[in-house]
Amino acid sequence: MALKEILRGCSIVNIKNQSVYKEKEHNEYAYIIIYGEVYLKSKTLGVFKQCTIGDTIGEEAVIEDLYTK
């Protein structure tokens, strides 16, 4: 049931060669990679993780927002 509620609020977006959000920037969205790959990088570490199909990013901020409002 909770998954249905989550998916009901989802949109599909195609982002190619762009930043989804920047380091230390507040993020309001979670992303599920359904095609391609996303690289996570920081100014100090450079690229530190590669996310591929099925991986999620940003969900921590969304969950945190739900419980701190």
PQR file of N, CA, C, O and H, with PARSE charges and radii, in Angstrom:
ATOM      1  N   MET A   1       0.812  -1.199   0.000 -0.4000 1.5000
ATOM      2  CA  MET A   1       0.000   0.000   0.000 -0.0000 2.0000
ATOM      3  C   MET A   1       0.856   1.264   0.000  0.5500 1.7000
ATOM      4  O   MET A   1       0.563   2.205  -0.737 -0.5500 1.4000
ATOM      5  N   ALA A   2       1.900   1.297   0.808 -0.4000 1.5000
ATOM      6  CA  ALA A   2       2.760   2.480   0.859 -0.0000 2.0000
ATOM      7  C   ALA A   2       3.447   2.705  -0.476  0.5500 1.7000
ATOM      8  O   ALA A   2       3.624   3.851  -0.888 -0.5500 1.4000
ATOM      9  H   ALA A   2       2.139   0.533   1.407  0.4000 1.0000
ATOM     10  N   LEU A   3       3.836   1.647  -1.155 -0.4000 1.5000
ATOM     11  CA  LEU A   3       4.485   1.773  -2.452 -0.0000 2.0000
ATOM     12  C   LEU A   3       3.548   2.412  -3.464  0.5500 1.7000
ATOM     13  O   LEU A   3       3.979   3.235  -4.271 -0.5500 1.4000
ATOM     14  H   LEU A   3       3.692   0.716  -0.820  0.4000 1.0000
ATOM     15  N   LYS A   4       2.265   2.044  -3.432 -0.4000 1.5000
ATOM     16  CA  LYS A   4       1.286   2.664  -4.331 -0.0000 2.0000
ATOM     17  C   LYS A   4       1.213   4.168  -4.094  0.5500 1.7000
ATOM     18  O   LYS A   4       1.146   4.946  -5.046 -0.5500 1.4000
ATOM     19  H   LYS A   4       1.914   1.376  -2.777  0.4000 1.0000
ATOM     20  N   GLU A   5       1.225   4.574  -2.840 -0.4000 1.5000
ATOM     21  CA  GLU A   5       1.169   5.996  -2.510 -0.0000 2.0000
ATOM     22  C   GLU A   5       2.412   6.729  -3.008  0.5500 1.7000
ATOM     23  O   GLU A   5       2.324   7.847  -3.517 -0.5500 1.4000
ATOM     24  H   GLU A   5       1.279   3.942  -2.067  0.4000 1.0000
ATOM     25  N   ILE A   6       3.552   6.097  -2.858 -0.4000 1.5000
ATOM     26  CA  ILE A   6       4.794   6.706  -3.330 -0.0000 2.0000
ATOM     27  C   ILE A   6       4.761   6.856  -4.844  0.5500 1.7000
ATOM     28  O   ILE A   6       5.071   7.923  -5.374 -0.5500 1.4000
ATOM     29  H   ILE A   6       3.623   5.189  -2.445  0.4000 1.0000
ATOM     30  N   LEU A   7       4.389   5.794  -5.535 -0.4000 1.5000
ATOM     31  CA  LEU A   7       4.378   5.820  -6.998 -0.0000 2.0000
ATOM     32  C   LEU A   7       3.336   6.776  -7.561  0.5500 1.7000
ATOM     33  O   LEU A   7       3.518   7.327  -8.646 -0.5500 1.4000
ATOM     34  H   LEU A   7       4.137   4.927  -5.104  0.4000 1.0000
ATOM     35  N   ARG A   8       2.260   6.971  -6.839 -0.4000 1.5000
ATOM     36  CA  ARG A   8       1.220   7.897  -7.282 -0.0000 2.0000
ATOM     37  C   ARG A   8       1.776   9.321  -7.398  0.5500 1.7000
ATOM     38  O   ARG A   8       1.327  10.095  -8.244 -0.5500 1.4000
ATOM     39  H   ARG A   8       2.111   6.523  -5.957  0.4000 1.0000
ATOM     40  N   GLY A   9       2.732   9.660  -6.568 -0.4000 1.5000
ATOM     41  CA  GLY A   9       3.316  10.995  -6.583 -0.0000 2.0000
ATOM     42  C   GLY A   9       4.535  11.123  -7.486  0.5500 1.7000
ATOM     43  O   GLY A   9       5.207  12.155  -7.471 -0.5500 1.4000
ATOM     44  H   GLY A   9       3.096   9.032  -5.881  0.4000 1.0000
ATOM     45  N   CYS A  10       4.827  10.097  -8.266 -0.4000 1.5000
ATOM     46  CA  CYS A  10       6.041  10.100  -9.105 -0.0000 2.0000
ATOM     47  C   CYS A  10       5.795  10.669 -10.488  0.5500 1.7000
ATOM     48  O   CYS A  10       4.686  10.629 -11.020 -0.5500 1.4000
ATOM     49  H   CYS A  10       4.281   9.260  -8.278  0.4000 1.0000
ATOM     50  N   SER A  11       6.854  11.193 -11.043 -0.4000 1.5000
ATOM     51  CA  SER A  11       6.878  11.643 -12.427 -0.0000 2.0000
ATOM     52  C   SER A  11       8.094  11.019 -13.087  0.5500 1.7000
ATOM     53  O   SER A  11       9.090  10.730 -12.424 -0.5500 1.4000
ATOM     54  H   SER A  11       7.755  11.226 -10.611  0.4000 1.0000
ATOM     55  N   ILE A  12       8.010  10.812 -14.387 -0.4000 1.5000
ATOM     56  CA  ILE A  12       9.163  10.325 -15.134 -0.0000 2.0000
ATOM     57  C   ILE A  12       9.796  11.527 -15.828  0.5500 1.7000
ATOM     58  O   ILE A  12       9.129  12.275 -16.543 -0.5500 1.4000
ATOM     59  H   ILE A  12       7.200  11.047 -14.925  0.4000 1.0000
ATOM     60  N   VAL A  13      11.092  11.695 -15.601 -0.4000 1.5000
ATOM     61  CA  VAL A  13      11.819  12.791 -16.235 -0.0000 2.0000
ATOM     62  C   VAL A  13      13.038  12.219 -16.941  0.5500 1.7000
ATOM     63  O   VAL A  13      13.614  11.220 -16.510 -0.5500 1.4000
ATOM     64  H   VAL A  13      11.634  11.088 -15.020  0.4000 1.0000
ATOM     65  N   ASN A  14      13.414  12.860 -18.019 -0.4000 1.5000
ATOM     66  CA  ASN A  14      14.593  12.454 -18.773 -0.0000 2.0000
ATOM     67  C   ASN A  14      15.641  13.543 -18.588  0.5500 1.7000
ATOM     68  O   ASN A  14      15.494  14.651 -19.105 -0.5500 1.4000
ATOM     69  H   ASN A  14      12.947  13.672 -18.369  0.4000 1.0000
ATOM     70  N   ILE A  15      16.672  13.232 -17.869 -0.4000 1.5000
ATOM     71  CA  ILE A  15      17.733  14.201 -17.599 -0.0000 2.0000
ATOM     72  C   ILE A  15      19.020  13.626 -18.176  0.5500 1.7000
ATOM     73  O   ILE A  15      19.475  12.561 -17.759 -0.5500 1.4000
ATOM     74  H   ILE A  15      16.792  12.332 -17.449  0.4000 1.0000
ATOM     75  N   LYS A  16      19.594  14.328 -19.127 -0.4000 1.5000
ATOM     76  CA  LYS A  16      20.807  13.829 -19.765 -0.0000 2.0000
ATOM     77  C   LYS A  16      21.889  14.892 -19.678  0.5500 1.7000
ATOM     78  O   LYS A  16      21.688  16.039 -20.077 -0.5500 1.4000
ATOM     79  H   LYS A  16      19.224  15.193 -19.466  0.4000 1.0000
ATOM     80  N   ASN A  17      23.042  14.492 -19.149 -0.4000 1.5000
ATOM     81  CA  ASN A  17      24.204  15.387 -19.036 -0.0000 2.0000
ATOM     82  C   ASN A  17      23.904  16.654 -18.251  0.5500 1.7000
ATOM     83  O   ASN A  17      24.381  17.734 -18.598 -0.5500 1.4000
ATOM     84  H   ASN A  17      23.205  13.560 -18.825  0.4000 1.0000
ATOM     85  N   GLN A  18      23.109  16.520 -17.186 -0.4000 1.5000
ATOM     86  CA  GLN A  18      22.773  17.653 -16.330 -0.0000 2.0000
ATOM     87  C   GLN A  18      22.902  17.238 -14.871  0.5500 1.7000
ATOM     88  O   GLN A  18      22.875  16.051 -14.544 -0.5500 1.4000
ATOM     89  H   GLN A  18      22.721  15.643 -16.904  0.4000 1.0000
ATOM     90  N   SER A  19      23.040  18.219 -14.011 -0.4000 1.5000
ATOM     91  CA  SER A  19      23.029  17.960 -12.567 -0.0000 2.0000
ATOM     92  C   SER A  19      21.593  17.827 -12.098  0.5500 1.7000
ATOM     93  O   SER A  19      20.727  18.608 -12.492 -0.5500 1.4000
ATOM     94  H   SER A  19      23.062  19.183 -14.276  0.4000 1.0000
ATOM     95  N   VAL A  20      21.344  16.845 -11.263 -0.4000 1.5000
ATOM     96  CA  VAL A  20      20.022  16.690 -10.661 -0.0000 2.0000
ATOM     97  C   VAL A  20      19.916  17.643  -9.476  0.5500 1.7000
ATOM     98  O   VAL A  20      18.927  18.363  -9.336 -0.5500 1.4000
ATOM     99  H   VAL A  20      22.047  16.210 -10.943  0.4000 1.0000
ATOM    100  N   TYR A  21      20.927  17.645  -8.636 -0.4000 1.5000
ATOM    101  CA  TYR A  21      21.056  18.634  -7.574 -0.0000 2.0000
ATOM    102  C   TYR A  21      22.516  18.719  -7.177  0.5500 1.7000
ATOM    103  O   TYR A  21      23.300  17.811  -7.454 -0.5500 1.4000
ATOM    104  H   TYR A  21      21.730  17.061  -8.750  0.4000 1.0000
ATOM    105  N   LYS A  22      22.876  19.807  -6.530 -0.4000 1.5000
ATOM    106  CA  LYS A  22      24.268  20.050  -6.186 -0.0000 2.0000
ATOM    107  C   LYS A  22      24.542  19.719  -4.722  0.5500 1.7000
ATOM    108  O   LYS A  22      23.644  19.724  -3.880 -0.5500 1.4000
ATOM    109  H   LYS A  22      22.239  20.545  -6.305  0.4000 1.0000
ATOM    110  N   GLU A  23      25.806  19.434  -4.451 -0.4000 1.5000
ATOM    111  CA  GLU A  23      26.261  19.122  -3.104 -0.0000 2.0000
ATOM    112  C   GLU A  23      25.851  20.235  -2.133  0.5500 1.7000
ATOM    113  O   GLU A  23      25.995  21.419  -2.440 -0.5500 1.4000
ATOM    114  H   GLU A  23      26.536  19.430  -5.134  0.4000 1.0000
ATOM    115  N   LYS A  24      25.344  19.848  -0.971 -0.4000 1.5000
ATOM    116  CA  LYS A  24      24.904  20.739   0.108 -0.0000 2.0000
ATOM    117  C   LYS A  24      23.650  21.539  -0.245  0.5500 1.7000
ATOM    118  O   LYS A  24      23.253  22.426   0.510 -0.5500 1.4000
ATOM    119  H   LYS A  24      25.226  18.886  -0.722  0.4000 1.0000
ATOM    120  N   GLU A  25      23.033  21.240  -1.364 -0.4000 1.5000
ATOM    121  CA  GLU A  25      21.794  21.880  -1.769 -0.0000 2.0000
ATOM    122  C   GLU A  25      20.636  21.030  -1.251  0.5500 1.7000
ATOM    123  O   GLU A  25      20.702  19.802  -1.307 -0.5500 1.4000
ATOM    124  H   GLU A  25      23.355  20.519  -1.977  0.4000 1.0000
ATOM    125  N   HIS A  26      19.575  21.666  -0.748 -0.4000 1.5000
ATOM    126  CA  HIS A  26      18.424  20.894  -0.271 -0.0000 2.0000
ATOM    127  C   HIS A  26      17.727  20.254  -1.463  0.5500 1.7000
ATOM    128  O   HIS A  26      17.484  20.905  -2.479 -0.5500 1.4000
ATOM    129  H   HIS A  26      19.521  22.664  -0.702  0.4000 1.0000
ATOM    130  N   ASN A  27      17.412  18.986  -1.327 -0.4000 1.5000
ATOM    131  CA  ASN A  27      16.742  18.248  -2.384 -0.0000 2.0000
ATOM    132  C   ASN A  27      15.360  17.841  -1.910  0.5500 1.7000
ATOM    133  O   ASN A  27      15.209  17.340  -0.796 -0.5500 1.4000
ATOM    134  H   ASN A  27      17.609  18.458  -0.501  0.4000 1.0000
ATOM    135  N   GLU A  28      14.351  18.051  -2.741 -0.4000 1.5000
ATOM    136  CA  GLU A  28      12.984  17.712  -2.372 -0.0000 2.0000
ATOM    137  C   GLU A  28      12.486  16.446  -3.045  0.5500 1.7000
ATOM    138  O   GLU A  28      11.348  16.035  -2.816 -0.5500 1.4000
ATOM    139  H   GLU A  28      14.474  18.458  -3.646  0.4000 1.0000
ATOM    140  N   TYR A  29      13.310  15.822  -3.868 -0.4000 1.5000
ATOM    141  CA  TYR A  29      12.855  14.699  -4.673 -0.0000 2.0000
ATOM    142  C   TYR A  29      13.752  13.477  -4.509  0.5500 1.7000
ATOM    143  O   TYR A  29      14.945  13.593  -4.228 -0.5500 1.4000
ATOM    144  H   TYR A  29      14.234  16.156  -4.055  0.4000 1.0000
ATOM    145  N   ALA A  30      13.158  12.319  -4.689 -0.4000 1.5000
ATOM    146  CA  ALA A  30      13.909  11.066  -4.771 -0.0000 2.0000
ATOM    147  C   ALA A  30      13.874  10.623  -6.229  0.5500 1.7000
ATOM    148  O   ALA A  30      12.901  10.873  -6.941 -0.5500 1.4000
ATOM    149  H   ALA A  30      12.189  12.225  -4.918  0.4000 1.0000
ATOM    150  N   TYR A  31      14.915   9.979  -6.653 -0.4000 1.5000
ATOM    151  CA  TYR A  31      15.016   9.533  -8.036 -0.0000 2.0000
ATOM    152  C   TYR A  31      15.289   8.036  -8.084  0.5500 1.7000
ATOM    153  O   TYR A  31      16.093   7.521  -7.307 -0.5500 1.4000
ATOM    154  H   TYR A  31      15.705   9.776  -6.075  0.4000 1.0000
ATOM    155  N   ILE A  32      14.623   7.345  -8.993 -0.4000 1.5000
ATOM    156  CA  ILE A  32      14.888   5.936  -9.279 -0.0000 2.0000
ATOM    157  C   ILE A  32      15.448   5.895 -10.692  0.5500 1.7000
ATOM    158  O   ILE A  32      14.824   6.387 -11.632 -0.5500 1.4000
ATOM    159  H   ILE A  32      13.970   7.763  -9.624  0.4000 1.0000
ATOM    160  N   ILE A  33      16.608   5.314 -10.833 -0.4000 1.5000
ATOM    161  CA  ILE A  33      17.245   5.241 -12.139 -0.0000 2.0000
ATOM    162  C   ILE A  33      16.571   4.114 -12.921  0.5500 1.7000
ATOM    163  O   ILE A  33      16.646   2.949 -12.529 -0.5500 1.4000
ATOM    164  H   ILE A  33      17.115   4.914 -10.069  0.4000 1.0000
ATOM    165  N   ILE A  34      15.911   4.466 -14.032 -0.4000 1.5000
ATOM    166  CA  ILE A  34      15.245   3.440 -14.841 -0.0000 2.0000
ATOM    167  C   ILE A  34      15.950   3.213 -16.174  0.5500 1.7000
ATOM    168  O   ILE A  34      15.625   2.277 -16.904 -0.5500 1.4000
ATOM    169  H   ILE A  34      15.851   5.412 -14.350  0.4000 1.0000
ATOM    170  N   TYR A  35      16.914   4.072 -16.485 -0.4000 1.5000
ATOM    171  CA  TYR A  35      17.684   3.902 -17.712 -0.0000 2.0000
ATOM    172  C   TYR A  35      18.994   4.656 -17.566  0.5500 1.7000
ATOM    173  O   TYR A  35      19.012   5.780 -17.063 -0.5500 1.4000
ATOM    174  H   TYR A  35      17.178   4.832 -15.892  0.4000 1.0000
ATOM    175  N   GLY A  36      20.057   4.065 -17.990 -0.4000 1.5000
ATOM    176  CA  GLY A  36      21.345   4.744 -17.972 -0.0000 2.0000
ATOM    177  C   GLY A  36      22.024   4.668 -16.623  0.5500 1.7000
ATOM    178  O   GLY A  36      21.855   3.710 -15.869 -0.5500 1.4000
ATOM    179  H   GLY A  36      20.042   3.153 -18.399  0.4000 1.0000
ATOM    180  N   GLU A  37      22.797   5.702 -16.337 -0.4000 1.5000
ATOM    181  CA  GLU A  37      23.561   5.730 -15.093 -0.0000 2.0000
ATOM    182  C   GLU A  37      23.737   7.168 -14.621  0.5500 1.7000
ATOM    183  O   GLU A  37      23.673   8.119 -15.400 -0.5500 1.4000
ATOM    184  H   GLU A  37      22.934   6.481 -16.950  0.4000 1.0000
ATOM    185  N   VAL A  38      23.960   7.288 -13.329 -0.4000 1.5000
ATOM    186  CA  VAL A  38      24.166   8.592 -12.693 -0.0000 2.0000
ATOM    187  C   VAL A  38      25.438   8.490 -11.873  0.5500 1.7000
ATOM    188  O   VAL A  38      25.674   7.490 -11.195 -0.5500 1.4000
ATOM    189  H   VAL A  38      24.012   6.515 -12.697  0.4000 1.0000
ATOM    190  N   TYR A  39      26.250   9.523 -11.939 -0.4000 1.5000
ATOM    191  CA  TYR A  39      27.484   9.559 -11.160 -0.0000 2.0000
ATOM    192  C   TYR A  39      27.336  10.567 -10.037  0.5500 1.7000
ATOM    193  O   TYR A  39      26.958  11.716 -10.265 -0.5500 1.4000
ATOM    194  H   TYR A  39      26.059  10.335 -12.490  0.4000 1.0000
ATOM    195  N   LEU A  40      27.638  10.128  -8.817 -0.4000 1.5000
ATOM    196  CA  LEU A  40      27.626  11.034  -7.677 -0.0000 2.0000
ATOM    197  C   LEU A  40      29.044  11.536  -7.488  0.5500 1.7000
ATOM    198  O   LEU A  40      29.996  10.756  -7.460 -0.5500 1.4000
ATOM    199  H   LEU A  40      27.946   9.195  -8.632  0.4000 1.0000
ATOM    200  N   LYS A  41      29.172  12.852  -7.358 -0.4000 1.5000
ATOM    201  CA  LYS A  41      30.507  13.398  -7.156 -0.0000 2.0000
ATOM    202  C   LYS A  41      30.456  14.572  -6.197  0.5500 1.7000
ATOM    203  O   LYS A  41      29.429  15.233  -6.039 -0.5500 1.4000
ATOM    204  H   LYS A  41      28.398  13.486  -7.380  0.4000 1.0000
ATOM    205  N   SER A  42      31.592  14.812  -5.562 -0.4000 1.5000
ATOM    206  CA  SER A  42      31.721  15.946  -4.657 -0.0000 2.0000
ATOM    207  C   SER A  42      32.972  16.722  -5.043  0.5500 1.7000
ATOM    208  O   SER A  42      33.835  16.227  -5.769 -0.5500 1.4000
ATOM    209  H   SER A  42      32.426  14.276  -5.690  0.4000 1.0000
ATOM    210  N   LYS A  43      33.049  17.939  -4.547 -0.4000 1.5000
ATOM    211  CA  LYS A  43      34.224  18.762  -4.848 -0.0000 2.0000
ATOM    212  C   LYS A  43      35.489  18.162  -4.268  0.5500 1.7000
ATOM    213  O   LYS A  43      36.560  18.275  -4.866 -0.5500 1.4000
ATOM    214  H   LYS A  43      32.349  18.341  -3.958  0.4000 1.0000
ATOM    215  N   THR A  44      35.380  17.526  -3.112 -0.4000 1.5000
ATOM    216  CA  THR A  44      36.576  16.986  -2.466 -0.0000 2.0000
ATOM    217  C   THR A  44      36.926  15.568  -2.922  0.5500 1.7000
ATOM    218  O   THR A  44      38.106  15.235  -3.033 -0.5500 1.4000
ATOM    219  H   THR A  44      34.511  17.434  -2.627  0.4000 1.0000
ATOM    220  N   LEU A  45      35.925  14.735  -3.185 -0.4000 1.5000
ATOM    221  CA  LEU A  45      36.178  13.338  -3.541 -0.0000 2.0000
ATOM    222  C   LEU A  45      36.170  13.058  -5.037  0.5500 1.7000
ATOM    223  O   LEU A  45      36.660  12.020  -5.480 -0.5500 1.4000
ATOM    224  H   LEU A  45      34.967  15.006  -3.095  0.4000 1.0000
ATOM    225  N   GLY A  46      35.620  13.974  -5.809 -0.4000 1.5000
ATOM    226  CA  GLY A  46      35.406  13.679  -7.222 -0.0000 2.0000
ATOM    227  C   GLY A  46      34.267  12.678  -7.336  0.5500 1.7000
ATOM    228  O   GLY A  46      33.384  12.652  -6.478 -0.5500 1.4000
ATOM    229  H   GLY A  46      35.221  14.818  -5.449  0.4000 1.0000
ATOM    230  N   VAL A  47      34.269  11.854  -8.380 -0.4000 1.5000
ATOM    231  CA  VAL A  47      33.227  10.836  -8.538 -0.0000 2.0000
ATOM    232  C   VAL A  47      33.462   9.749  -7.494  0.5500 1.7000
ATOM    233  O   VAL A  47      34.532   9.142  -7.446 -0.5500 1.4000
ATOM    234  H   VAL A  47      34.986  11.876  -9.077  0.4000 1.0000
ATOM    235  N   PHE A  48      32.439   9.507  -6.650 -0.4000 1.5000
ATOM    236  CA  PHE A  48      32.614   8.505  -5.604 -0.0000 2.0000
ATOM    237  C   PHE A  48      31.609   7.367  -5.688  0.5500 1.7000
ATOM    238  O   PHE A  48      31.713   6.399  -4.935 -0.5500 1.4000
ATOM    239  H   PHE A  48      31.570  10.000  -6.690  0.4000 1.0000
ATOM    240  N   LYS A  49      30.630   7.464  -6.596 -0.4000 1.5000
ATOM    241  CA  LYS A  49      29.675   6.373  -6.736 -0.0000 2.0000
ATOM    242  C   LYS A  49      29.017   6.440  -8.103  0.5500 1.7000
ATOM    243  O   LYS A  49      28.725   7.519  -8.617 -0.5500 1.4000
ATOM    244  H   LYS A  49      30.545   8.251  -7.207  0.4000 1.0000
ATOM    245  N   GLN A  50      28.791   5.277  -8.677 -0.4000 1.5000
ATOM    246  CA  GLN A  50      28.048   5.161  -9.921 -0.0000 2.0000
ATOM    247  C   GLN A  50      26.733   4.475  -9.610  0.5500 1.7000
ATOM    248  O   GLN A  50      26.719   3.375  -9.058 -0.5500 1.4000
ATOM    249  H   GLN A  50      29.028   4.400  -8.258  0.4000 1.0000
ATOM    250  N   CYS A  51      25.629   5.115  -9.960 -0.4000 1.5000
ATOM    251  CA  CYS A  51      24.310   4.531  -9.751 -0.0000 2.0000
ATOM    252  C   CYS A  51      23.789   4.047 -11.103  0.5500 1.7000
ATOM    253  O   CYS A  51      23.921   4.734 -12.115 -0.5500 1.4000
ATOM    254  H   CYS A  51      25.641   6.009 -10.408  0.4000 1.0000
ATOM    255  N   THR A  52      23.198   2.860 -11.102 -0.4000 1.5000
ATOM    256  CA  THR A  52      22.688   2.288 -12.343 -0.0000 2.0000
ATOM    257  C   THR A  52      21.216   1.913 -12.178  0.5500 1.7000
ATOM    258  O   THR A  52      20.604   2.206 -11.150 -0.5500 1.4000
ATOM    259  H   THR A  52      23.090   2.302 -10.279  0.4000 1.0000
ATOM    260  N   ILE A  53      20.666   1.274 -13.182 -0.4000 1.5000
ATOM    261  CA  ILE A  53      19.243   0.922 -13.203 -0.0000 2.0000
ATOM    262  C   ILE A  53      18.837   0.229 -11.900  0.5500 1.7000
ATOM    263  O   ILE A  53      19.465  -0.732 -11.457 -0.5500 1.4000
ATOM    264  H   ILE A  53      21.163   1.037 -14.016  0.4000 1.0000
ATOM    265  N   GLY A  54      17.762   0.754 -11.305 -0.4000 1.5000
ATOM    266  CA  GLY A  54      17.237   0.202 -10.056 -0.0000 2.0000
ATOM    267  C   GLY A  54      17.733   0.909  -8.808  0.5500 1.7000
ATOM    268  O   GLY A  54      17.140   0.765  -7.739 -0.5500 1.4000
ATOM    269  H   GLY A  54      17.251   1.534 -11.664  0.4000 1.0000
ATOM    270  N   ASP A  55      18.815   1.674  -8.930 -0.4000 1.5000
ATOM    271  CA  ASP A  55      19.321   2.420  -7.778 -0.0000 2.0000
ATOM    272  C   ASP A  55      18.457   3.653  -7.526  0.5500 1.7000
ATOM    273  O   ASP A  55      17.769   4.140  -8.423 -0.5500 1.4000
ATOM    274  H   ASP A  55      19.297   1.792  -9.799  0.4000 1.0000
ATOM    275  N   THR A  56      18.505   4.142  -6.303 -0.4000 1.5000
ATOM    276  CA  THR A  56      17.787   5.363  -5.941 -0.0000 2.0000
ATOM    277  C   THR A  56      18.775   6.384  -5.410  0.5500 1.7000
ATOM    278  O   THR A  56      19.817   6.036  -4.855 -0.5500 1.4000
ATOM    279  H   THR A  56      19.064   3.747  -5.575  0.4000 1.0000
ATOM    280  N   ILE A  57      18.430   7.648  -5.589 -0.4000 1.5000
ATOM    281  CA  ILE A  57      19.204   8.737  -4.989 -0.0000 2.0000
ATOM    282  C   ILE A  57      18.232   9.781  -4.439  0.5500 1.7000
ATOM    283  O   ILE A  57      17.140   9.970  -4.975 -0.5500 1.4000
ATOM    284  H   ILE A  57      17.584   7.932  -6.039  0.4000 1.0000
ATOM    285  N   GLY A  58      18.636  10.445  -3.381 -0.4000 1.5000
ATOM    286  CA  GLY A  58      17.847  11.534  -2.813 -0.0000 2.0000
ATOM    287  C   GLY A  58      16.750  11.127  -1.864  0.5500 1.7000
ATOM    288  O   GLY A  58      16.081  11.990  -1.297 -0.5500 1.4000
ATOM    289  H   GLY A  58      19.523  10.292  -2.945  0.4000 1.0000
ATOM    290  N   GLU A  59      16.543   9.836  -1.673 -0.4000 1.5000
ATOM    291  CA  GLU A  59      15.417   9.415  -0.830 -0.0000 2.0000
ATOM    292  C   GLU A  59      15.595   9.806   0.628  0.5500 1.7000
ATOM    293  O   GLU A  59      14.608   9.982   1.342 -0.5500 1.4000
ATOM    294  H   GLU A  59      17.087   9.135  -2.134  0.4000 1.0000
ATOM    295  N   GLU A  60      16.825   9.944   1.080 -0.4000 1.5000
ATOM    296  CA  GLU A  60      17.059  10.312   2.482 -0.0000 2.0000
ATOM    297  C   GLU A  60      16.452  11.677   2.802  0.5500 1.7000
ATOM    298  O   GLU A  60      15.835  11.856   3.852 -0.5500 1.4000
ATOM    299  H   GLU A  60      17.627   9.801   0.500  0.4000 1.0000
ATOM    300  N   ALA A  61      16.626  12.624   1.907 -0.4000 1.5000
ATOM    301  CA  ALA A  61      16.094  13.970   2.141 -0.0000 2.0000
ATOM    302  C   ALA A  61      14.574  13.964   2.151  0.5500 1.7000
ATOM    303  O   ALA A  61      13.957  14.664   2.955 -0.5500 1.4000
ATOM    304  H   ALA A  61      17.127  12.478   1.054  0.4000 1.0000
ATOM    305  N   VAL A  62      13.967  13.188   1.273 -0.4000 1.5000
ATOM    306  CA  VAL A  62      12.507  13.122   1.205 -0.0000 2.0000
ATOM    307  C   VAL A  62      11.951  12.514   2.483  0.5500 1.7000
ATOM    308  O   VAL A  62      10.993  13.035   3.054 -0.5500 1.4000
ATOM    309  H   VAL A  62      14.468  12.620   0.620  0.4000 1.0000
ATOM    310  N   ILE A  63      12.537  11.430   2.929 -0.4000 1.5000
ATOM    311  CA  ILE A  63      12.080  10.772   4.164 -0.0000 2.0000
ATOM    312  C   ILE A  63      12.298  11.686   5.359  0.5500 1.7000
ATOM    313  O   ILE A  63      11.437  11.789   6.232 -0.5500 1.4000
ATOM    314  H   ILE A  63      13.315  11.007   2.465  0.4000 1.0000
ATOM    315  N   GLU A  64      13.448  12.348   5.398 -0.4000 1.5000
ATOM    316  CA  GLU A  64      13.737  13.272   6.500 -0.0000 2.0000
ATOM    317  C   GLU A  64      12.711  14.386   6.541  0.5500 1.7000
ATOM    318  O   GLU A  64      12.254  14.762   7.621 -0.5500 1.4000
ATOM    319  H   GLU A  64      14.148  12.263   4.688  0.4000 1.0000
ATOM    320  N   ASP A  65      12.339  14.925   5.384 -0.4000 1.5000
ATOM    321  CA  ASP A  65      11.327  15.982   5.329 -0.0000 2.0000
ATOM    322  C   ASP A  65       9.985  15.502   5.875  0.5500 1.7000
ATOM    323  O   ASP A  65       9.286  16.256   6.552 -0.5500 1.4000
ATOM    324  H   ASP A  65      12.711  14.620   4.507  0.4000 1.0000
ATOM    325  N   LEU A  66       9.624  14.255   5.586 -0.4000 1.5000
ATOM    326  CA  LEU A  66       8.354  13.718   6.067 -0.0000 2.0000
ATOM    327  C   LEU A  66       8.280  13.686   7.592  0.5500 1.7000
ATOM    328  O   LEU A  66       7.220  13.909   8.176 -0.5500 1.4000
ATOM    329  H   LEU A  66      10.192  13.642   5.036  0.4000 1.0000
ATOM    330  N   TYR A  67       9.418  13.407   8.229 -0.4000 1.5000
ATOM    331  CA  TYR A  67       9.431  13.227   9.674 -0.0000 2.0000
ATOM    332  C   TYR A  67       9.860  14.460  10.451  0.5500 1.7000
ATOM    333  O   TYR A  67       9.850  14.437  11.682 -0.5500 1.4000
ATOM    334  H   TYR A  67      10.279  13.226   7.754  0.4000 1.0000
ATOM    335  N   THR A  68      10.235  15.535   9.770 -0.4000 1.5000
ATOM    336  CA  THR A  68      10.651  16.736  10.495 -0.0000 2.0000
ATOM    337  C   THR A  68       9.660  17.883  10.322  0.5500 1.7000
ATOM    338  O   THR A  68       9.865  18.963  10.878 -0.5500 1.4000
ATOM    339  H   THR A  68      10.243  15.553   8.770  0.4000 1.0000
ATOM    340  N   LYS A  69       8.607  17.666   9.571 -0.4000 1.5000
ATOM    341  CA  LYS A  69       7.602  18.736   9.373 -0.0000 2.0000
ATOM    342  C   LYS A  69       6.521  18.655  10.396  0.5500 1.7000
ATOM    343  O   LYS A  69       5.597  19.468  10.384 -0.5500 1.4000
ATOM    344  H   LYS A  69       8.441  16.789   9.120  0.4000 1.0000
TER
END
